[in-house]
Amino acid sequence: MTAPSTAPAPPSPAKKGGRWIEEWDPENEAFWNEKGEKIARRNLLFSVLSEHIGFSIWTMWSVLVLFMGPEYGLTPADKFLLTSMVTLVGAVVRVPYTFAVAIFGGRNWTIVSAALLLVPTVAAFTVMEPGTSFNTFLLVGLIAGIGGGNFASSMTNINAFFPLRKKGWALGLNAGGGNIGVPVLQLIGLAVIGASGGPRVLLGIYIPLIVLAATLAALFMDNLASVKNDTGAAIDSAKDAHTWIMSFLYVGTFGSFIGYSFAFGQVLTNQFGRTPLQAAYLTFIGPLLGSLIRPVGGWLADKYGGARITLYNYVGMAAATGVLVFASMQKSLVLFVTAFVVLFVLSGLGNGSTYKMIPGIFQAKAVAKGLEGEAAAAYGRRLSGASMGLIGAVGALGGVGINLAFRQSFLSYGSGTGAFVAFLAFYAACFAVTWAVYLRRPAGRVTATGSTSEAKPQLSYAEV
């Protein structure tokens, strides 16, 4: 298994048949100001568009299930299971999508991954009608999961384009622009339902948009020859405890965002008796605000430190979840929706701050190893790039857990209250881990191997 790296490498022969950039040094301010920033921003723009469509297709079933009334013969438990499996595939494919950037090139893989979205969209268009078996819906839903992989390849690609000082903003904007595909899809779904249109109308809208995203990527994006698959980086990142710690924290932020995006409408229809149209009027608000604020989370992390922002964010998420438990028990729809929207906003903020922490952590480890300048930056890019796909994949699994928790809670109690209590406990654990690992200052020093030494000064991650 290999992982993308941007470590310096001997010059390679010019590549044919595509837009390849052979020399790329974003940490060099003269290079960045002269031409690097313009190229990076252009690639960011069209990366966001492709990832945006990918998120929309991945989360399509969160809206399609609202169209599926009693005539489809599916129970609430069936629908939660369906969305859980779609989320699962989206999490798993993030790992190979991460490595595809180095194999094919960022531009080339963006074209391919965007075009692949036609498969689940056309398949859903074909089978979406009463009388189709649950197993058929499940199979088509599983195919839709490939849209979740676009996030990993897009983030890995954009991570290589930007210097460390700009990564929080760039990665936050890239991810936020992708995440906003969820509420945009839900708004389009609301319009279709409001106009008494069927699910095939919604699916038909996205087919030309997929073609447009692939075409624009082909015309305006670039491949970086310096991004190479690095077996050692993959192994090193998988062995590093921080990769798994950040995966755990990302479960709490992005796992919450994507899980709630799939489940919110179903909770409103099953627990509060909202019609699909009434639910659609509310479901887009949380994902929209959560997506828009993700770049702000990255910016705040750039300014104040990702660990600090993440820590305080988990306090807010726990508080909002506590209000949800109370609102659920009191059957207060207004309080419930308000608290849920706040939770969405905080999950988006935390998405930005946690992803900013990743390159910062490995940069701090490089400095602790005695590296300086470009050597330290190259080390940080190498391991952060390798770890991002894995962290993104594990984090997305949180969405699976959320939908399965709701499924079990509705089966056992007839409401989502039991699931919210479990989420509250999990956010408390995330708070404890963030503080203990990245903000507490023990006497020992964390070394590159993860051991401690009393004789040397402490390596602090408080600024990551």
C-alpha positions as CSV (number, residue, x, y, z in Angstrom):
1,M,0.0,0.0,0.0
2,T,1.3,3.4,-0.9
3,A,0.5,7.0,0.1
4,P,0.8,10.3,-1.7
5,S,3.9,12.3,-0.9
6,T,5.4,15.6,-2.1
7,A,8.9,14.9,-0.7
8,P,11.6,16.2,-3.0
9,A,12.5,13.8,-5.8
10,P,14.9,13.7,-8.7
11,P,13.6,15.5,-11.8
12,S,11.4,13.1,-13.8
13,P,10.9,13.0,-17.6
14,A,8.2,15.3,-18.9
15,K,4.9,13.5,-18.9
16,K,2.8,13.3,-22.0
17,G,-0.9,13.5,-22.6
18,G,-2.0,15.8,-19.8
19,R,-1.5,19.0,-17.9
20,W,1.5,18.1,-15.7
21,I,3.5,20.5,-13.5
22,E,7.0,19.2,-13.0
23,E,8.3,21.7,-10.4
24,W,6.1,22.8,-7.5
25,D,7.4,24.6,-4.4
26,P,4.6,26.4,-2.5
27,E,6.7,27.0,0.6
28,N,9.0,29.3,-1.5
29,E,7.3,32.7,-1.2
30,A,8.7,34.1,-4.4
31,F,7.4,31.1,-6.4
32,W,4.1,31.3,-4.6
33,N,3.6,35.0,-5.2
34,E,4.7,34.9,-8.8
35,K,2.6,32.0,-10.1
36,G,2.0,29.3,-7.5
37,E,-1.0,31.0,-5.8
38,K,-2.9,31.6,-9.0
39,I,-2.5,28.0,-10.1
40,A,-3.4,26.6,-6.7
41,R,-6.6,28.7,-6.5
42,R,-7.7,27.6,-9.9
43,N,-7.3,24.0,-9.1
44,L,-9.0,24.5,-5.7
45,L,-12.0,26.0,-7.5
46,F,-12.7,23.1,-9.8
47,S,-11.7,20.6,-7.1
48,V,-14.5,22.1,-5.0
49,L,-17.0,21.7,-7.8
50,S,-16.3,18.1,-8.4
51,E,-16.2,17.2,-4.7
52,H,-19.5,19.2,-4.3
53,I,-21.2,17.0,-6.9
54,G,-19.7,13.9,-5.3
55,F,-21.1,14.8,-1.9
56,S,-24.5,15.4,-3.5
57,I,-24.6,11.9,-5.1
58,W,-23.3,10.3,-1.9
59,T,-26.0,11.8,0.2
60,M,-28.7,11.5,-2.5
61,W,-30.4,8.7,-0.6
62,S,-31.0,11.0,2.4
63,V,-33.5,12.7,0.2
64,L,-34.7,9.8,-1.9
65,V,-35.9,8.0,1.2
66,L,-38.2,10.9,1.9
67,F,-39.9,10.2,-1.5
68,M,-40.4,6.5,-0.5
69,G,-43.8,6.4,1.1
70,P,-45.8,3.4,2.2
71,E,-46.2,2.2,-1.4
72,Y,-42.5,1.3,-1.4
73,G,-42.9,-1.1,1.5
74,L,-39.9,0.0,3.5
75,T,-39.9,0.4,7.3
76,P,-38.0,3.2,9.2
77,A,-35.5,0.5,10.2
78,D,-35.0,-0.4,6.5
79,K,-34.4,3.2,5.6
80,F,-31.8,3.8,8.3
81,L,-30.1,0.5,7.3
82,L,-30.0,1.7,3.7
83,T,-28.5,5.1,4.5
84,S,-26.0,3.4,6.9
85,M,-24.7,1.2,4.1
86,V,-24.4,4.1,1.6
87,T,-22.3,5.9,4.3
88,L,-20.2,2.8,4.9
89,V,-19.2,2.5,1.2
90,G,-18.4,6.2,1.1
91,A,-16.1,5.8,4.0
92,V,-14.3,2.7,2.7
93,V,-13.6,4.0,-0.8
94,R,-11.8,7.1,0.6
95,V,-8.7,5.0,1.1
96,P,-8.1,3.9,-2.5
97,Y,-9.3,7.3,-3.7
98,T,-6.5,8.9,-1.7
99,F,-3.8,6.9,-3.5
100,A,-5.4,7.4,-6.9
101,V,-4.2,11.0,-7.0
102,A,-0.5,10.0,-7.1
103,I,-1.2,7.1,-9.6
104,F,-3.2,9.1,-12.1
105,G,-2.6,12.7,-11.2
106,G,-5.0,15.1,-9.4
107,R,-6.6,16.4,-12.6
108,N,-6.9,13.1,-14.3
109,W,-8.4,11.4,-11.3
110,T,-10.8,14.3,-10.8
111,I,-12.1,13.7,-14.3
112,V,-12.5,9.9,-13.7
113,S,-14.0,10.2,-10.3
114,A,-16.5,12.8,-11.5
115,A,-17.5,10.7,-14.5
116,L,-18.0,7.6,-12.3
117,L,-20.8,9.4,-10.5
118,L,-23.0,8.8,-13.6
119,V,-23.2,5.1,-12.7
120,P,-25.1,5.4,-9.4
121,T,-27.2,8.3,-10.6
122,V,-28.4,6.5,-13.8
123,A,-28.9,3.3,-11.8
124,A,-31.1,5.0,-9.2
125,F,-33.0,6.8,-12.0
126,T,-33.8,3.3,-13.4
127,V,-35.0,1.5,-10.3
128,M,-36.7,4.3,-8.3
129,E,-40.3,3.2,-8.3
130,P,-42.7,1.2,-6.1
131,G,-42.4,-2.5,-6.4
132,T,-38.6,-2.5,-6.5
133,S,-37.1,-4.9,-3.9
134,F,-35.3,-3.6,-0.9
135,N,-32.2,-5.6,-1.9
136,T,-32.2,-3.7,-5.3
137,F,-32.4,-0.4,-3.5
138,L,-29.6,-1.5,-1.2
139,L,-27.3,-2.5,-4.1
140,V,-27.9,0.8,-6.0
141,G,-27.4,2.7,-2.7
142,L,-24.1,1.0,-2.2
143,I,-22.9,2.1,-5.6
144,A,-23.8,5.7,-4.7
145,G,-21.2,5.4,-1.9
146,I,-18.4,6.1,-4.4
147,G,-19.4,9.8,-4.2
148,G,-17.9,9.8,-0.7
149,G,-14.5,9.0,-2.1
150,N,-14.2,12.2,-4.0
151,F,-13.6,14.0,-0.7
152,A,-10.4,12.0,0.0
153,S,-8.8,12.4,-3.4
154,S,-9.7,16.1,-3.5
155,M,-8.3,16.8,-0.1
156,T,-5.1,14.9,-0.9
157,N,-4.7,16.8,-4.1
158,I,-5.3,20.3,-2.7
159,N,-3.1,19.5,0.3
160,A,-0.1,19.3,-2.1
161,F,-0.9,22.6,-3.8
162,F,-0.9,24.9,-0.8
163,P,1.9,25.9,1.7
164,L,1.5,25.0,5.3
165,R,0.6,28.6,6.3
166,K,-2.4,28.4,4.0
167,K,-3.6,24.8,4.5
168,G,-6.2,25.5,7.2
169,W,-8.0,28.0,4.9
170,A,-7.5,26.0,1.7
171,L,-8.5,22.6,3.1
172,G,-11.4,24.1,5.0
173,L,-12.7,25.8,1.8
174,N,-12.2,22.7,-0.3
175,A,-14.0,20.5,2.2
176,G,-16.7,23.1,3.0
177,G,-17.5,23.5,-0.7
178,G,-17.8,19.8,-1.0
179,N,-19.9,19.5,2.2
180,I,-22.3,22.1,0.9
181,G,-23.3,19.6,-1.7
182,V,-25.5,18.1,1.0
183,P,-27.8,21.1,1.6
184,V,-27.8,22.0,-2.0
185,L,-29.1,18.5,-2.8
186,Q,-31.7,18.8,-0.1
187,L,-32.8,22.2,-1.3
188,I,-33.3,20.9,-4.8
189,G,-35.1,17.9,-3.3
190,L,-37.4,20.4,-1.5
191,A,-38.1,22.2,-4.7
192,V,-38.9,18.9,-6.5
193,I,-41.2,17.7,-3.7
194,G,-42.9,21.1,-3.4
195,A,-43.6,21.0,-7.2
196,S,-45.0,17.5,-6.8
197,G,-42.2,16.0,-8.8
198,G,-40.9,12.5,-8.4
199,P,-37.5,11.2,-7.4
200,R,-36.5,10.7,-11.0
201,V,-36.7,14.5,-11.6
202,L,-34.2,15.0,-8.8
203,L,-31.9,12.4,-10.3
204,G,-32.3,13.8,-13.8
205,I,-31.1,17.3,-12.6
206,Y,-27.7,15.9,-11.5
207,I,-26.8,13.9,-14.7
208,P,-25.8,17.0,-16.7
209,L,-24.1,18.5,-13.7
210,I,-21.8,15.5,-13.4
211,V,-20.8,15.8,-17.0
212,L,-20.1,19.5,-16.5
213,A,-17.9,18.9,-13.5
214,A,-15.8,16.3,-15.4
215,T,-15.5,18.6,-18.4
216,L,-14.3,21.6,-16.4
217,A,-11.8,19.5,-14.5
218,A,-10.4,18.4,-17.9
219,L,-10.1,21.9,-19.1
220,F,-8.8,23.8,-16.1
221,M,-7.0,21.5,-13.6
222,D,-3.4,20.3,-13.4
223,N,-1.5,17.3,-12.2
224,L,1.5,17.7,-9.9
225,A,4.4,15.4,-10.9
226,S,5.9,15.8,-7.3
227,V,2.9,13.9,-5.8
228,K,4.1,10.3,-5.7
229,N,2.8,7.2,-3.9
230,D,5.2,6.5,-1.0
231,T,5.0,3.1,0.6
232,G,7.1,4.2,3.5
233,A,4.8,7.2,4.2
234,A,1.7,4.9,4.3
235,I,3.4,2.5,6.7
236,D,4.8,5.3,8.9
237,S,1.5,7.1,9.1
238,A,-0.4,3.9,9.9
239,K,2.1,3.2,12.7
240,D,1.9,6.7,14.1
241,A,-0.5,7.0,17.1
242,H,-1.6,10.5,16.0
243,T,-3.1,9.2,12.8
244,W,-5.5,7.0,14.9
245,I,-6.1,9.7,17.5
246,M,-7.1,12.2,14.8
247,S,-9.3,9.6,13.2
248,F,-11.1,9.2,16.5
249,L,-11.6,13.0,16.7
250,Y,-12.7,13.2,13.1
251,V,-15.4,10.6,13.8
252,G,-16.8,13.1,16.3
253,T,-16.8,16.1,13.8
254,F,-17.2,14.8,10.2
255,G,-18.9,11.6,11.3
256,S,-21.5,13.7,13.1
257,F,-21.9,16.0,10.1
258,I,-22.5,13.2,7.5
259,G,-24.4,11.0,9.8
260,Y,-26.9,13.7,10.8
261,S,-27.1,14.8,7.2
262,F,-28.4,11.3,6.3
263,A,-30.6,10.9,9.4
264,F,-32.1,14.3,10.2
265,G,-35.1,14.1,7.8
266,Q,-35.9,10.5,8.9
267,V,-35.8,11.6,12.6
268,L,-38.2,14.4,11.9
269,T,-40.7,12.2,9.9
270,N,-40.5,9.2,12.4
271,Q,-40.3,11.0,15.8
272,F,-42.2,14.2,15.1
273,G,-44.6,13.1,12.4
274,R,-43.5,15.6,9.8
275,T,-44.5,14.9,6.2
276,P,-41.6,14.6,3.6
277,L,-42.3,18.2,2.5
278,Q,-42.3,19.5,6.0
279,A,-39.1,17.7,6.8
280,A,-37.5,18.9,3.6
281,Y,-38.2,22.5,4.7
282,L,-36.0,22.0,7.7
283,T,-33.3,19.4,6.8
284,F,-31.2,21.6,4.6
285,I,-30.6,24.3,7.2
286,G,-28.1,22.4,9.4
287,P,-25.9,21.0,6.6
288,L,-25.9,24.4,4.9
289,L,-24.6,26.3,7.9
290,G,-22.3,23.4,8.9
291,S,-20.7,23.5,5.4
292,L,-20.4,27.3,5.2
293,I,-18.7,27.5,8.6
294,R,-16.1,24.8,7.9
295,P,-13.6,27.2,6.3
296,V,-14.1,29.4,9.4
297,G,-13.0,26.5,11.5
298,G,-9.8,26.2,9.4
299,W,-9.2,29.9,9.7
300,L,-9.7,29.9,13.5
301,A,-7.3,27.0,13.7
302,D,-4.7,28.8,11.6
303,K,-5.0,31.8,14.0
304,Y,-5.5,30.2,17.5
305,G,-4.4,26.6,17.1
306,G,-6.5,23.7,15.9
307,A,-6.4,21.8,19.2
308,R,-7.8,24.7,21.2
309,I,-10.6,25.3,18.7
310,T,-11.4,21.6,18.6
311,L,-11.5,21.3,22.4
312,Y,-13.9,24.1,22.9
313,N,-16.0,22.9,19.9
314,Y,-16.6,19.5,21.6
315,V,-17.8,21.4,24.7
316,G,-20.4,23.0,22.5
317,M,-21.3,19.8,20.7
318,A,-21.9,18.1,24.1
319,A,-24.1,20.9,25.3
320,A,-26.2,21.0,22.1
321,T,-26.6,17.2,22.3
322,G,-27.8,17.6,25.9
323,V,-30.4,20.1,24.7
324,L,-31.5,17.5,22.1
325,V,-32.0,14.9,24.7
326,F,-34.2,17.3,26.7
327,A,-36.1,18.4,23.6
328,S,-36.6,14.9,22.4
329,M,-38.1,13.9,25.8
330,Q,-40.3,17.0,25.9
331,K,-41.4,16.5,22.2
332,S,-40.5,20.1,21.5
333,L,-40.0,20.4,17.8
334,V,-38.8,24.0,17.8
335,L,-36.2,23.4,20.5
336,F,-35.2,20.1,18.8
337,V,-34.6,21.7,15.4
338,T,-32.8,24.7,16.9
339,A,-30.4,22.4,18.9
340,F,-29.9,20.2,15.9
341,V,-28.9,23.1,13.7
342,V,-26.5,24.3,16.3
343,L,-25.0,20.8,16.4
344,F,-24.6,20.9,12.6
345,V,-22.8,24.3,12.8
346,L,-20.4,23.0,15.5
347,S,-19.7,19.8,13.6
348,G,-18.7,21.9,10.6
349,L,-16.5,24.2,12.7
350,G,-14.8,21.1,14.1
351,N,-14.3,19.6,10.7
352,G,-12.2,22.6,9.8
353,S,-10.2,22.7,13.0
354,T,-9.4,19.0,13.1
355,Y,-8.2,18.8,9.5
356,K,-5.9,21.8,10.1
357,M,-4.4,19.9,13.0
358,I,-3.1,17.0,10.8
359,P,-0.3,18.9,8.9
360,G,0.5,20.8,12.1
361,I,1.0,17.7,14.1
362,F,3.5,16.2,11.6
363,Q,5.2,19.5,11.2
364,A,5.7,19.6,15.0
365,K,7.1,16.1,14.9
366,A,9.5,17.2,12.1
367,V,10.8,20.1,14.2
368,A,11.2,17.7,17.2
369,K,13.4,15.5,15.0
370,G,15.7,18.5,14.4
371,L,14.5,19.2,10.9
372,E,14.2,22.8,9.6
373,G,13.0,24.8,6.7
374,E,12.0,22.8,3.6
375,A,13.1,19.5,5.1
376,A,10.6,19.9,8.0
377,A,7.9,21.0,5.5
378,A,8.6,18.0,3.3
379,Y,8.4,15.6,6.2
380,G,5.1,17.2,7.3
381,R,3.6,17.0,3.8
382,R,4.7,13.5,3.4
383,L,3.1,12.1,6.5
384,S,0.1,14.4,6.6
385,G,-0.8,13.5,3.0
386,A,-0.5,9.8,3.8
387,S,-2.6,10.1,6.9
388,M,-5.4,12.2,5.5
389,G,-7.1,9.5,3.4
390,L,-7.1,7.1,6.4
391,I,-8.4,9.7,8.8
392,G,-11.1,10.8,6.3
393,A,-12.2,7.2,5.9
394,V,-12.3,6.4,9.6
395,G,-14.0,9.7,10.3
396,A,-16.8,9.0,7.8
397,L,-17.5,5.7,9.6
398,G,-19.0,7.8,12.3
399,G,-21.9,8.5,9.9
400,V,-22.5,4.7,9.8
401,G,-22.5,4.5,13.6
402,I,-24.9,7.4,13.9
403,N,-27.4,5.9,11.5
404,L,-27.2,2.5,13.1
405,A,-27.6,4.1,16.5
406,F,-30.7,5.8,15.4
407,R,-32.0,2.6,13.9
408,Q,-31.5,0.7,17.1
409,S,-32.9,3.6,19.2
410,F,-36.1,3.7,17.1
411,L,-36.5,-0.1,17.3
412,S,-36.0,-0.1,21.1
413,Y,-37.6,3.1,22.2
414,G,-39.6,4.5,19.3
415,S,-37.5,7.7,19.3
416,G,-33.9,8.9,18.8
417,T,-33.4,9.8,22.5
418,G,-31.3,6.7,23.3
419,A,-29.0,7.5,20.4
420,F,-28.5,11.1,21.5
421,V,-27.4,9.9,25.0
422,A,-24.8,7.7,23.4
423,F,-23.6,10.7,21.2
424,L,-23.3,12.9,24.3
425,A,-21.0,10.3,26.0
426,F,-18.9,10.1,22.8
427,Y,-18.4,13.9,22.6
428,A,-17.2,13.9,26.2
429,A,-14.6,11.2,25.3
430,C,-13.5,13.3,22.3
431,F,-13.0,16.3,24.6
432,A,-10.9,14.3,27.0
433,V,-8.7,12.9,24.3
434,T,-8.1,16.3,22.7
435,W,-7.1,17.8,26.1
436,A,-5.0,14.9,27.2
437,V,-3.0,14.5,24.0
438,Y,-2.8,18.0,22.5
439,L,-3.2,20.5,25.2
440,R,-2.0,18.9,28.5
441,R,1.6,19.5,29.2
442,P,3.2,16.5,30.9
443,A,6.8,16.4,32.1
444,G,7.9,14.0,29.4
445,R,8.6,14.8,25.8
446,V,6.9,12.9,23.0
447,T,9.4,11.7,20.5
448,A,9.0,10.8,16.9
449,T,8.5,7.2,17.9
450,G,5.8,8.0,20.4
451,S,8.0,7.3,23.5
452,T,8.7,9.8,26.2
453,S,11.9,11.2,27.6
454,E,12.3,13.1,30.9
455,A,15.6,14.6,29.9
456,K,14.4,16.7,27.0
457,P,11.9,19.5,26.7
458,Q,8.3,18.8,26.0
459,L,7.1,18.7,22.4
460,S,3.9,20.7,22.5
461,Y,1.0,20.3,20.0
462,A,-0.9,23.2,21.5
463,E,-0.4,25.3,18.4
464,V,-1.3,22.7,15.8
